Amino acid sequence: MTQRRKRARQAGFSLIELMIAMVATMVIAGAVFGLMTAGNSAFRREPGLSDRQQNIRMAMDIVARDIYRTGQGIPIFAQVFANGRDGVGPMGSGGQDADEIEMIATSDCGTKRICKIAGLVYNVQTEFTACYGFPTPVVLIDTVNHDLGVFWAPEGHSDSSCGTSGAKNGMINLPPGQSDLNYPGGPGFVPDFILVGEIARYRIAVDTEGVPNLERSRTGGVDVGENTWEIIARGIEDLQVEYLNGTGWNDEPGVVSCGAACAAPTQTEYDTIVQRVRVRLSARALVVNVQGQTTAPGGPDAVRGELVSEFAPKAAQGALGIWNGEM
């Protein structure tokens, strides 16, 4: 009897017990592995989403700054938003080609009256201040014809060939080949004011790593002897722009016109002015293989988001408010 009880105590686990234990262990290990995988995905996903959101908001803020400034110090019926920029970019995440937006924005350096023109040499009545920061694009204003031209000014220096005798005056020389930044001024263009400006142009461009970025040029992309394109935000894969004027929302800003010398603008002519701009930016997170990815025609699987905002150019709003008796 004693020997039989001893053998029973030394018997160990049965095959069924071992199988049950192994299955239980695998279930627990699988659950732990799943939690670790989900945690690792979330650990990589959340910073990527944060970067995506920060990039898209920063990009929208910079675009908004230029839209708000568009037309500042410029005749209200001048063409300050460029046509021909609809759908000229790469395919975006929505399945249609990305837009570009190009606008003439000016600085707060103030205007200077032109007192002498000799070819591509322009003299003004007072010296240029450090605010002008040559080399820089400059906007020449023809207030009689409500027209403008944008030019590249490489340098500025003092001269006394016009204005009060003996007084120092500013002078710039616009070099041939870089003078006209695609805004030469229309027929009969004779500028009488000058101010610092930018042709702020935005586009979507794919870099060498295959990442789409929002880029900005201060010269409208025109070659002035230096690359003026700079990356504003990475991961921005689509830009869509619409313009509101008196006819409604349009894919192009349309032609702004005011007749000969714009002596008495009509409601029809005021309706050509861009009143609001709607901008949609789409961005993707640059982390891969994380939860929440979507497929898009214009790029790889990624976690995506978009931001839509509307902005009103301050100069246009002021002019329209005066016209409507609101100011």
Buried (B, 14 or more C-beta within 10 A) or exposed (E): EEEEEEEEEEEEEEEEEEEEEEEEEEEEEEEEEEEEEEEEBEEBBEEBBEBBBEBBBBBBEBBBEBBBBBBBBBBBBBBBBBBEBBEEBBBBBBEBBBBBBBBBBBBEBEBBEBBBBEEBEBBBBBBBEEEBEBBBBBBBBBBBBBBBBBBBBBEBEEBEEBBEEEEEBBBBBBBEEBBBBBBBBBEEBEBBBBBBBBBBBBBBBBEEEEBBBBBBBBBBBBEBEEEBBEEBBBBBBBBBBBBBBBEEEEBBBBEBEBEEEBEEBEEEBBBBBBBBBBBBBBBBBBBEEBEEBEEBEBBEEBBBBBBEBEBBBBBBBBBBEEBEEEE
